[in-house]
Amino acid sequence: MMDFRMEPSASVWERMLKAIFVLSVFVYIVVIPPFEVHDEAAHFAKAVQLSSWSFPTILQADQPGAKLSVDAAMLLRLHPSDAPNSAPTSRSFLRLLQEIKGSAYQSNQTEFVDFAYIGSYLPAFYLPQSVGLVLGQAVGLSPLGVFYAGRISAGLVAICLVLIAVNLMPYGRCTLLTIAVLPGTAAQFGSYSADSLLFGLSFLLIAALIRAALQPSWLRGALVTVLVTSIVLFKGVYFPIAATALGRVGRWRPRVLAPTLIGLIIGFVLFGWWISIAGGQINPQHYQSRRTLLPMTTSPPGEQIRFILAHPVAAATAILSSIVERMPVFTLDWIGRFGAFNVFLSWPAYALGLLLLVVAPARIDTHPLPTWLERALWLAIVATVFVLVHIALYVTATALGADYVEGVQGRYFVPVLPLVALALRFSPPRIIRHIILPGLPLAAAVLAICAVSRLQSVYWVW
């Protein structure tokens, strides 16, 4: 049997990367102010809904929103996201600590809070955050204390999923950790964003599929079925990830294929059921066009689909050109672009992050390099997900017949970044490998320090 153990020298750096990843997630939980993660205010509202069993989203005066406790609504008013193009915000960290020590959370009265449409996500997306909210209330924390309890709960679950995924990976462990430790990714893990759970599940699914294909067992097959079902149910556009392990014809065995196919069938059935219930939550939204800077209104999905069917070439051109045009922005997002509005890192930090992305595919274990068929499959999965995400946003978040796609962010593609790195795996010369091994955790630590320093200077007065 092939030996998948890491080389002794590599395992030391792997443990260092794990430690940096865990520490980074918790530091971002503290340093990033409330509701400054992308769309966190709306995700927080949905987590509060779940914690009080009040899903789904409701409409009031044609605005989508939720009935939240008075304390949760007060938090949203006390900690608004920064206005676009504003000067750096000065917040008092001592005042935040005083607010955390305030009186206990009260959830008896409710009020309606509107928020922008962020997708008809399954309520289970917010289960980790909701558990933290419930526990925080149970022990008598203040409203802000309860908020941070939800963030910590999300971070703990995400960390566990990523570390389990790393331990399942028969090869490319440091590759997976390098993607997870990037500031833009690590910050999402410790937030109310639905991506916190989605990223962890997608990393675990990739690892489980690869491990189950190499060493099939009923337990691994059951795990694959559950994870494929979850990914398809939570966000159907990521279903191509289920094909990760099919790059070698010899693995097309019933014992390998069956769990994946069962998961796909169950996931699509449940996804169709959920969309039939929650589809009515997709309401036209107003936004400022990133291309023309003019105020626009999203098209109802039905009308946009009819436009696509009537003008397939124009729609395809809009989607493909948007992918090419926005790739540099996506790369910045992966490395780290923070805030409800844009907070950028320094250019040296982006250069260091780009270097990490380039070096991440380096082979520092004893497993053979992937075949060309595997490389082609993984890149095809990534390309398919890129197209599906843009189609989804074109249908739900873009003005009718626009020649571009609105609302696409680089974080939407983090779930498939490990496949890009695996497809680009290369074997560096021995002397280069000895530089890469200690260089990965060192570069990751320096990048995290740069990100935290930047966030502190933008948001806080200590």
N, C-alpha and C positions, 0 to 999 in steps of 0.2 A: 504494500500500500504506500502511496506517495506520502511523504512527510511534509505537513503543512506548518510545522512549528516555526516560530520566528527565530532568527539567529540570536544568540545571547546578547550581542552588542546592540542589535536593533531593539530588543525588548526594553532596554533601559530608556531609550529615547521615546519609545511608545508610552511608557509609564509617565514620562515627563510631559508629553503632549496631553495625556489624559488629565493630569493635574492642572495644566494650564487651561484646558477646556473647562473643567469644573469650576475653577476659580474665576475665569472670565465671565461665565454665565451669572454667577452670584454678584460679581462686581457691577455688571451692567444692570442687574435688577435694582441696585442701590443708586448708581450714578445717573441713569437715565430718569428724568423726572416723570411723574405720573402723566400718562396719556401722550407721551412724546414718541412712543414707538408708532410706526405707521398704522393708522386706523385704530389705535388702541382704545379710544373712547367708545367707539361703536362695539368693538369686541368686548370691552368691559360691560357695556350695557347688556349684551347677549349672555355673558356669564352670570350677571346678576339675575337675569330672567330665569336661567336654568336653575340657579340656586334657590329661587322662590317658585319654581315649577309654573312659570307664566309664559312659556313659548306658545306660539310663534310671534314674530313681529306683527304689530298692529298698525292700522292707519288712523290718523286723526287729523282732520282738516287737510287731507291729501298728503300728509307727511308720514313716512314710515318711522316707527319708533317703538317704545316699550314703556310699560308701566313699571317704574323703578321705585324703590324705597326713597323716602325724602333724603336720607343720608347719602345714598348713592348719587342722587341728582345734585345734591349740594357739592359733592366732590367734583363733579364735572364742571360746575360753575366756578369753584375755587381754583381749579387747576386747568385753565383753558390751554390748548395748544398754541404755540407761538404763531403769530400772524405771518404770512409769507413776506419775504423781503424785509423783515424787521431787523433791527440791530440785535446783537446778542442779548439774551434775557438775563437779568440778575435775580436770582432767587436766594433766599436765606436758608442755608442748611439747618441752622439752629431753629428757625421758625418751623421748618418741616418736622424736626424732632419733637418740638412742642406739640404740633398737631397730632403726631403719632401717639403722644401720651395723653391725648384728650379723652373726653367722656366716651362711654361705650356706644357702639353702633346700635341704632334703633331702626327696626324695620316694620313698624306697625302701619304707618301711613305711606301712601304711594302717590306719585305724580307722573304724568306723561312726559317723556323725554324723547325728542326726535333725533334721528341720526341719519347720516348718509347711507345709502344702500351699499352693503359690503358682501353680498352674496347670500343665498339661501342655504347656509351651512347647516348640517345636521347638528342638533343640540349637543350631541356627544363630543363634538369638537372642543367644547368648553368644559368638559367634565373635570380635568385637573384644576383649572382655575376655580370652578364652582366649589370643589371640595375645600380648597383653601379659604374661600369666602365663608362657607358654612362653619369651618373650624375656627376661623378668626372671630366670627360672631359668637360662637359657643363659649369661647374663653374670655369674652368681654373686651375685645380690642376696640379702639376708636375706629371711625370710618376709614381714615387713612391707614391705620394699622391693618384693618381688614383687607384693604386694597393690596397692600404689600404681601399679606398672607396668600392671596390669590396668585400673585406673581411668583412667590417662592414655591408654591405647590406646582405651578406649571413648570418652573425650572427643574425641580426635582424629578418630575416624571420624564421630561425631555432628556435630562442627563442620564437617567436609567436606561431609556430606550437606546440612546447613542452608544453607551458603554456596552450594553448587551449586543448591539450590532457589531461593534468593534471586535468583541470576543468571539462572535460567530464567524466573522470573516476569515476564510482560510488563507487569504493573502491580501495585500493592499490595506492593512490596518492603519498604518500611518497616513495613507492617502485619505481614508475616510475621516480620520481625526483632523487632518489639515483643512479639509472643507468645513468641518464642524466648528473649528476654532477661529475661523475668519470673523472679524468683528460684526459684519453685517448679518452673519448667520447666528453667532452666539447670542447676540442681543435679542433676536427673535425667540430663542428658546426660553428666555426668562421673561416672557411678556404675556399679555392677554390675547395676543394674536392667535388666530386659528392655526397659523403656521407653526406655532410651538409644538403642537401635537403632530401636525402633518409632516414636518421635517423628520422628527424622530421615527415615525412610523415608516416613512419612505426609506430612510437609511436602514432600518431593521429589515424591511422587506427585501431590499437588494442583497443584504448579507444572508438572510434566510434562504433566498432562492439559490444563491451561489453555493452555499453549504449543502442544501438539500440535494442539489444536482450532483455534487461530488460524493456525498455520503448520505444517500437517501435513508430515511427512517420514518415510521408512522408519526412519531412525535414532531419531527421537522415538517412533515407533510401537513399535519394539522395546523402548525404555526403558519405555514405559507397560506393555507386556505383562509385563516382568520385575517391575516394581514392584507391579502389581495382583496378580500371582501371589504375591509375597512377603507383601503385606499380608494376603491371604486365608489363606495358609498359616500365617503366624505367629499371627494373631488374627482369626478369621473374622468376628467381630462388626463389623469395620470395613469390610466389603466395600461398603457403600453409598457410600463415598468414590469408588468407581470411576465414579459417575454425575456427577461434578463438572462435566464439560465439556458436558453435554447440555442446558443451559438455553436454548439457541437451536435451533429446529427446523432452521435452515440448516446446523447442524453435524452433523446426523444422517446423515453420509455413511459409506459402507463404510470409507473410509480412516481415519476417526476412530473408528468403532465397533468395527472388527475387532480391533485390538490389545487393547482393553478386554475384549471378550467372550472372546477367546482366553485372556487372563490369568485371568479369572473361572473359566473351565472348568478350566484346569490347576490353579489354586489350590484349588478345591473338591475336585477328585479327590485331590490330594496331602494336603489337610487331612483328608479322610475316611480316607485311608490312615494318617495319623499318629495320629488319634484312635483308630482300631481297635487300634493298637499301644500307645498311651500312656493310653488311657481308664481302664485299670485302676489308674492312679496316683491317681485321685480317691478319697480315703479320708475317712471321717467325721472331722471336726475339732471340737475343743471351743473354745468362745469365750464371752466375756461379752457378753450382749445389750446393745446401746447404748440400747435403749428401757427394758427392765426391770431391767438390771444383774444379771440372774440368769445362772448358767452354762447354756449351751445346747450342743447337738450338731447339726452340720449333717446334713441329710437326705441319704441316698444319692440321686444324681441320678434314678434310675429311679422311686423313690417320689415325689419332688417333681414329676416330670413327670406322673405319674398323678394327683396332687392337682390340678395345673393343669388337666388335661383334665376332671376331675370338678367343679372349682369355678372355672371361667374368670373369673367376675365378681369373686370374692374375690381371685384372683391378680392380675387386672388392676388392681384397686383398690390392692392392696399395692404394686405396681410404680409406678403413676402417683403415688400419694401420697408415696412415698419420693422420687421425682424432685423434686416441688415442695418437700417438707419439707427436703431436703438441699441445695437450690440455694445458700443462703448459705454452707454449709460447702464446697461445691465451689469457690465463688469464692475463699474463703480459701486453699484448696489451690493454685489456679492462681497466685495472687500469691505465696504462700510459707508453707507450714506444714511444718516440718522435723522430723527425728528419727524413730526407730523408734516413739517416742511423741511427743506433740505439743509442739513448740517454736514458739510464735507470735511474729510480729514485733510491733512497736509499732503502735498504731492509726493514727498519722500515716503510717506506711509502707503500711498497707493502703489508706488513703485515696489515697495517691499511686499505688499499683498499680491501684486502681479507676479513677482518672483516666486512666491509661495505656490501660486496656482500653476506656474510653469514647472516647478520642481516636484510638486505633489505626485505626478505619475511615475516618478523614478522607482525602479524596483529595488527594494532593500530587504527582500525576503528571498527564500529559496524556491518559490513557485515559478514554473515556466511562464514565459510571456504569453499573452492571449494569441489565439490564431487570428488570421485575417478575417475569417467569418465572424468570430466573436467581436472583433473591433467594429466591423461593418454593422453588426446587429445593434451594438450599444449606441453607436452614433446615429443609427436610424431611429432608435427609440427616442433619443434626445431630440432629433429633428422633428419627429412626430409630435412630441409633447409641446415643443415650441409652436408648431402650427395650431394644435388644438387649443392651447391657451389663447393665442391671438384670435382664433375664430370665436371662442367663448366671449372674449372682451369686445370683439367687433359686434357681436349680436346683442350683448347686454349693457355695454358701457360707452357706446360710440354713437354719434349723430347719424341719422339715416343717410346712407350712401357716401359717407366720408371716404376720402382717399388715403386714410391712415387709420390706425387702431389706437384708441385712447385708453389710458388707465393701466397699461401693462408695466409691471415693475420687475426688476431683476430677481427679487426674492421668489417670484413664482417658479423659477427654474432651479432653485437650490435642490429640490428633491432629485433631480437627475444629474447634478454636477458630479457625484461620485462615478456615474457611468462614463462621463466625459474623461475623467482622470484615469479610469480603468482602461478605456479604449486607447488612451495615449501612453500606456505604460511602456517604459523603455528601460534598458539595462545600461546604467552609466559605467564608465571605467571605474576600476576598483578605487583609485585614488580620489575620484570625484565622489564616490559613494561614501568614503570616510569623511568627506566634508559635509555631505548632505545629512548624514545621520545626526550629528550634533547641531547642524544648522537649522533643521526644521523646528525643534522646540525653541531655540534661541530666537529665530526670526518671528515665531508665533508670539513669544513673550514680548518682544520689542514692539510688534504691531499692536498688541493688546494695550500696552502702556501708552503708545501714541494715541490710540482711540480714546482711552479713558481720560488722558490729559486734555484732549481736544474737547470732549464732552464737558469736563469740569470747567474749562475756560469759557465755554459758550453759555452754559446753563446756570452755574452756581457761583455764589459768593460764600466762601467757607468762613 
